[in-house]
Amino acid sequence: MTVDDTSSGAGTEPPPDASVHATPHHEVDHTAEPTDDPLAIRLEQLILGAERRYTPFQAARTAGVSMDLASRFWRAMGFADIGQAKALTEADVLALRRLAGLVEAGLLSEPMAVQVARSTGQTTARLAEWQIDSFLEGLTEPPEPGMTRTEVTYPLVELLLPELEEFLIYVWRRQLAAATGRVVQAADDDEMVDRRLAVGFADLVGFTRLTRRLEEEELGELVETFETTCADLVAAHGGRLIKTLGDEVLFAADDAGTAAEISLRLIEAMAQDETMPALRVGIAFGTVTTRMGDVFGTTVNLASRLTSIAPKDAVLVDGAFAEELTRTGDAPASEAQAAEEAAAAEKDRENGVEPLAVPKYRYGLQPMWQRPVRGLGVVEPWLLARRGTS
């Protein structure tokens, strides 16, 4: 890819509006003025594995990418405008060259390459912030009086960096393999984007009141416990944690039975922890659009609405979810049906006839009053409960 006319020539600087633009507020807010702190520069060189050599314009030109496209890539990755400071490295040039090469080879469209940059930037930005806030910050406390954090940080990062890098690549490959497996098992191409999933929200009750009563550290610990518990349970039982929102988590599962088990396990886990507030869960089943790891559509909106009207420590599901549980044999069409099946089997035994196997339903469904749901019309929620032992 050749550099456009505004950025051609060895000594030509780009016009002011061709520099890397400011990042939107939801992306990483890297400082617009690169720091000159000696330790910060040493750490940056250690982590990036290269020294600062290029301005944004020089990096784009060296990569053979137009300044406009370079700006879009950097902005998508979450990096703010640094003007024409010499703050970029060979790694930045290589990243630009790779993305542009994927476009040139026809493997990715330009919008898709920007999406790749954006999704990677957003995900790794959160990971990096968490590692610094919750991990490195504690480890870099001076172990002995008189030692500065500066004296501890560099050797620690030097030791941790290769291990964390290898672990990150391992987890990413595992997640990529799992996601690819789900895609290739889709019935048709449409299912690769628009799929039928069970989508659930789990919401802490009275969280707003808690924020006024608890100290910041206590609130942080509560949220971390909630998110960790949810993430572990969702993963352990075959679901996928889509995102966490402080007092709420969004998860998805390929089938209704998996989502039902996850939701009831969440209720049970929170009920056993006296420090946690009550939990309520809403689940809907239907077509969902997936984009950049998130889910969208009417099914998601319905799950959110069901959560808002669910009783404390209870799970509400929509009619489609109830129907799917019944279809797969995880729940009876009604408790009356289950009672009739059990009574018929008992009668056969009394008459000396070996009865057919009585279905062992895992869950029960109780219809609730129909009610209007804002933006979705009238829905008939069902109360989900466990039957017998899991």
C-alpha positions in Angstrom: 0.0 0.0 0.0 1.5 3.3 -1.0 1.5 6.5 1.0 -1.0 9.0 -0.1 0.0 12.3 -1.7 -0.1 14.3 1.5 2.5 12.0 3.1 4.9 11.5 0.2 8.5 12.7 0.2 11.2 12.2 2.8 11.1 15.7 4.4 7.4 16.4 4.1 5.4 16.6 7.3 1.6 15.8 7.2 -1.0 18.5 7.6 -2.3 19.1 11.2 -5.5 17.1 10.7 -3.5 14.0 9.4 -2.0 13.2 12.8 -3.4 10.4 15.0 -6.8 11.6 16.2 -7.9 11.5 19.8 -9.4 8.3 21.1 -13.1 8.1 21.9 -13.8 8.3 25.7 -14.5 4.5 26.0 -11.1 3.5 24.7 -7.7 3.7 26.5 -6.8 7.2 27.3 -3.0 7.1 26.8 -1.4 10.4 27.4 -1.1 12.6 24.4 2.3 13.7 25.5 4.7 10.8 25.8 6.4 10.8 29.2 10.1 11.7 29.6 10.4 10.0 33.0 13.6 7.9 32.8 12.2 4.8 34.5 9.0 5.0 32.4 11.0 5.1 29.2 13.2 2.2 30.4 10.1 0.1 31.3 8.5 1.0 27.9 11.6 -0.2 26.1 11.6 -3.3 28.1 8.0 -4.1 27.4 8.0 -3.1 23.8 11.4 -4.5 23.0 12.4 -1.5 21.0 13.4 2.2 21.3 11.4 5.2 20.2 12.4 6.1 16.7 9.4 7.4 14.7 6.8 10.1 14.7 3.3 8.9 13.6 4.0 10.3 10.1 7.4 8.6 9.8 5.9 5.3 11.1 3.1 5.4 8.6 5.5 6.2 5.7 8.0 3.5 6.8 5.1 0.9 6.9 3.9 2.0 3.5 0.5 3.0 4.8 -1.4 6.2 4.3 -1.5 8.5 7.3 -5.3 8.4 7.1 -5.4 4.6 7.5 -2.6 4.6 10.1 -4.7 7.1 12.1 -7.7 4.8 11.9 -5.8 1.8 13.1 -4.2 3.6 16.0 -7.4 5.2 17.0 -9.2 1.8 16.9 -6.5 0.3 19.1 -7.1 3.0 21.7 -4.1 5.2 21.3 -4.6 9.0 21.6 -3.1 11.7 19.5 0.6 12.3 20.2 1.0 15.0 17.5 4.4 14.5 15.9 6.3 13.4 18.9 8.9 10.7 18.2 7.3 8.0 20.3 6.7 5.0 18.0 8.9 2.0 17.5 9.7 -0.7 15.0 6.9 -2.8 16.6 4.4 -0.1 15.7 5.6 0.0 12.1 5.4 -3.8 11.9 1.8 -3.8 13.3 0.7 -1.3 10.7 2.4 -3.3 8.0 0.7 -6.5 9.0 -2.8 -5.0 9.2 -2.4 -3.3 5.8 -0.9 -6.5 4.4 -4.0 -8.4 5.4 -6.1 -5.8 3.5 -3.9 -5.8 0.5 -3.9 -9.6 0.3 -7.7 -9.6 0.3 -7.9 -11.6 3.6 -9.6 -8.8 5.4 -11.6 -5.8 4.2 -10.4 -2.4 5.5 -13.4 -2.0 7.8 -12.8 -5.6 9.1 -9.1 -4.8 9.8 -10.2 -1.7 11.8 -12.6 -4.0 13.7 -9.7 -6.4 14.5 -7.7 -3.5 15.8 -10.5 -2.2 17.9 -11.5 -5.5 19.4 -7.9 -6.4 20.2 -7.2 -2.9 21.7 -10.3 -2.9 23.9 -9.8 -6.4 25.2 -6.1 -6.0 26.0 -6.5 -2.5 27.4 -8.8 -3.9 30.1 -6.4 -6.8 30.8 -3.5 -4.4 31.1 -5.3 -2.1 33.5 -6.4 -5.0 35.6 -2.9 -6.4 35.8 -1.4 -3.1 36.9 -4.2 -2.2 39.4 -4.6 -5.6 41.0 -1.4 -7.5 40.3 1.7 -5.4 39.8 0.7 -2.7 42.2 0.7 -5.1 45.1 3.8 -6.9 44.0 5.9 -3.8 43.6 5.4 -2.6 47.2 9.0 -2.2 48.5 9.9 -5.4 50.3 12.5 -3.7 52.5 12.6 -0.3 54.2 14.5 2.2 52.1 13.9 0.5 48.8 11.8 2.5 46.3 9.2 1.1 44.1 11.4 2.2 41.2 14.1 -0.2 42.3 11.6 -3.1 42.5 9.5 -2.6 39.4 12.0 -3.0 36.6 13.5 -6.4 37.6 10.0 -7.7 38.5 8.5 -6.7 35.1 11.6 -8.2 33.4 10.9 -11.5 35.1 7.1 -11.5 34.6 6.9 -10.3 31.1 7.9 -13.4 29.1 5.7 -15.7 31.4 2.7 -13.4 31.1 3.2 -13.1 27.3 3.3 -16.9 26.8 0.2 -17.4 29.1 -1.7 -14.7 27.2 -1.0 -16.4 23.8 -1.9 -19.8 25.3 -5.3 -18.6 26.6 -6.0 -16.7 23.4 -5.3 -19.8 21.3 -7.6 -21.9 23.5 -10.4 -19.3 23.3 -9.9 -19.0 19.5 -10.1 -22.8 19.1 -13.3 -22.9 21.2 -14.9 -20.1 19.2 -13.9 -21.6 15.9 -15.4 -24.9 16.9 -18.7 -23.3 17.6 -18.7 -21.6 14.3 -18.0 -24.6 12.2 -20.7 -26.6 14.0 -23.3 -24.0 13.0 -26.0 -25.4 10.7 -25.6 -22.8 8.0 -23.7 -19.6 7.3 -26.5 -17.4 8.8 -25.9 -19.1 12.2 -22.4 -17.9 12.2 -23.6 -14.4 12.9 -27.3 -14.8 13.9 -27.5 -17.8 16.2 -30.1 -19.2 18.5 -28.8 -18.9 22.0 -29.9 -18.8 25.6 -29.0 -15.4 27.0 -29.1 -14.5 30.7 -28.5 -11.5 32.9 -27.7 -11.9 36.6 -28.2 -8.8 38.7 -27.4 -7.9 42.3 -30.5 -6.6 44.1 -30.2 -3.2 45.9 -26.7 -2.5 44.6 -27.3 1.3 44.4 -28.1 1.4 48.1 -24.9 -0.6 48.8 -22.8 1.9 47.0 -24.0 4.6 49.5 -23.4 2.4 52.6 -20.1 0.5 51.9 -16.6 2.0 51.8 -14.9 2.0 48.4 -12.6 -0.9 49.3 -15.5 -3.0 50.6 -17.5 -2.3 47.5 -14.6 -3.2 45.2 -14.2 -6.5 47.0 -17.9 -7.3 46.7 -17.9 -6.6 43.0 -14.7 -8.6 42.5 -16.2 -11.6 44.4 -19.4 -11.4 42.4 -17.7 -11.2 39.0 -15.2 -14.0 39.9 -18.0 -16.3 41.2 -20.1 -15.7 38.1 -17.2 -16.1 35.7 -16.1 -19.4 37.3 -19.6 -20.9 37.4 -20.5 -19.8 33.9 -17.3 -21.3 32.5 -17.5 -24.5 34.6 -21.0 -25.4 33.4 -20.4 -24.7 29.7 -21.6 -21.2 29.2 -19.7 -18.0 28.1 -19.4 -14.9 30.1 -20.1 -12.0 27.6 -19.4 -9.1 29.9 -19.5 -7.8 33.4 -21.2 -4.5 34.4 -20.3 -4.1 38.0 -23.5 -5.3 39.6 -24.6 -7.3 36.6 -23.2 -10.0 34.3 -24.3 -11.1 30.9 -23.8 -14.7 29.9 -24.9 -17.0 27.0 -25.2 -20.7 26.4 -25.8 -22.8 23.3 -28.7 -24.7 24.9 -31.4 -24.0 27.4 -30.4 -26.7 29.8 -26.9 -25.3 30.3 -28.3 -21.8 30.9 -30.8 -23.1 33.4 -28.1 -24.9 35.4 -25.9 -21.8 35.4 -28.6 -19.5 36.5 -29.7 -21.8 39.4 -26.1 -22.3 40.5 -25.6 -18.6 40.6 -28.6 -18.1 42.8 -27.5 -20.9 45.1 -23.9 -19.6 45.3 -24.9 -16.1 46.2 -27.4 -17.3 48.8 -24.6 -19.2 50.6 -22.5 -16.0 50.9 -23.9 -13.8 53.7 -21.9 -10.9 52.5 -23.6 -10.8 49.1 -27.0 -9.2 48.4 -29.8 -11.2 46.8 -29.5 -12.1 43.1 -32.1 -12.2 40.3 -31.7 -13.7 36.9 -33.6 -13.3 33.6 -33.1 -15.6 30.6 -34.5 -15.6 27.1 -34.0 -18.0 24.2 -33.9 -17.0 20.5 -32.0 -15.5 17.7 -29.0 -13.4 18.7 -26.6 -11.3 16.7 -23.0 -11.5 17.7 -20.5 -8.8 17.1 -17.0 -8.4 18.6 -17.7 -10.8 21.4 -21.0 -9.1 22.4 -24.6 -10.1 21.7 -27.4 -7.9 20.5 -31.1 -8.2 19.5 -34.6 -8.7 20.9 -33.7 -11.8 22.8 -31.0 -9.9 24.8 -33.4 -7.0 25.5 -36.1 -9.5 26.7 -33.6 -11.2 29.0 -32.7 -7.8 30.5 -36.4 -6.9 31.0 -37.1 -10.2 32.7 -34.2 -9.6 35.1 -35.6 -6.3 36.1 -39.0 -7.9 37.1 -37.6 -11.1 38.6 -38.2 -11.7 42.3 -35.2 -11.9 44.7 -33.2 -15.1 44.5 -35.3 -16.3 41.5 -34.9 -17.0 37.8 -37.5 -15.8 35.3 -37.4 -17.2 31.7 -39.4 -16.4 28.6 -41.9 -18.7 26.8 -39.4 -19.7 24.2 -36.9 -20.8 26.8 -39.6 -22.8 28.7 -40.6 -24.5 25.4 -37.0 -25.4 24.7 -36.5 -26.9 28.1 -39.6 -29.0 27.6 -38.6 -30.1 24.1 -35.2 -31.4 25.3 -36.8 -33.2 28.2 -35.2 -31.1 30.9 -38.5 -30.0 32.3 -42.1 -31.3 32.1 -44.7 -29.3 30.1 -46.5 -29.0 33.5 -46.3 -30.3 37.0 -49.6 -32.1 36.3 -48.0 -34.0 33.5 -45.1 -35.0 35.7 -47.5 -36.1 38.4 -49.5 -38.2 35.9 -46.4 -39.9 34.6 -45.3 -40.8 38.2 -48.8 -42.0 39.1 -49.0 -44.2 36.0 -45.6 -45.8 36.8 -46.7 -46.5 40.4 -49.9 -48.1 39.2 -48.0 -50.4 36.8 -45.8 -51.5 39.8 -48.9 -52.3 41.9 -50.2 -54.4 39.0 -46.9 -56.3 38.7 -46.0 -54.6 35.5 -42.5 -53.2 35.0 -43.2 -49.5 34.2 -41.5 -47.6 31.4 -38.7 -45.4 32.6 -40.2 -42.3 34.2 -38.5 -39.1 32.9 -36.2 -37.6 35.4 -36.8 -33.9 34.9 -34.0 -31.6 36.2 -36.1 -28.4 36.3 -39.6 -27.2 37.0 -41.5 -24.3 35.3 -44.2 -22.3 36.9 -46.2 -19.9 34.7 -46.5 -16.4 36.0 -49.0 -13.7 35.2 -48.8 -12.1 31.8 -47.5 -8.6 31.9 -46.5 -5.8 29.5 -42.8 -5.3 29.1 -41.7 -1.9 27.8 -40.8 -2.1 24.1 -41.6 -5.8 23.8 -45.3 -6.0 24.3 -47.0 -8.6 26.6 -44.9 -11.5 27.8 -45.7 -14.5 29.9 -42.7 -15.2 32.1 -42.0 -18.6 33.8 -40.4 -19.1 37.1 -37.6 -21.7 36.9 -36.7 -24.0 39.8 -34.8 -27.1 40.4 -36.6 -30.5 40.7 -34.8 -33.2 42.7 -31.0 -33.3 42.8 -28.6 -32.1 40.1 
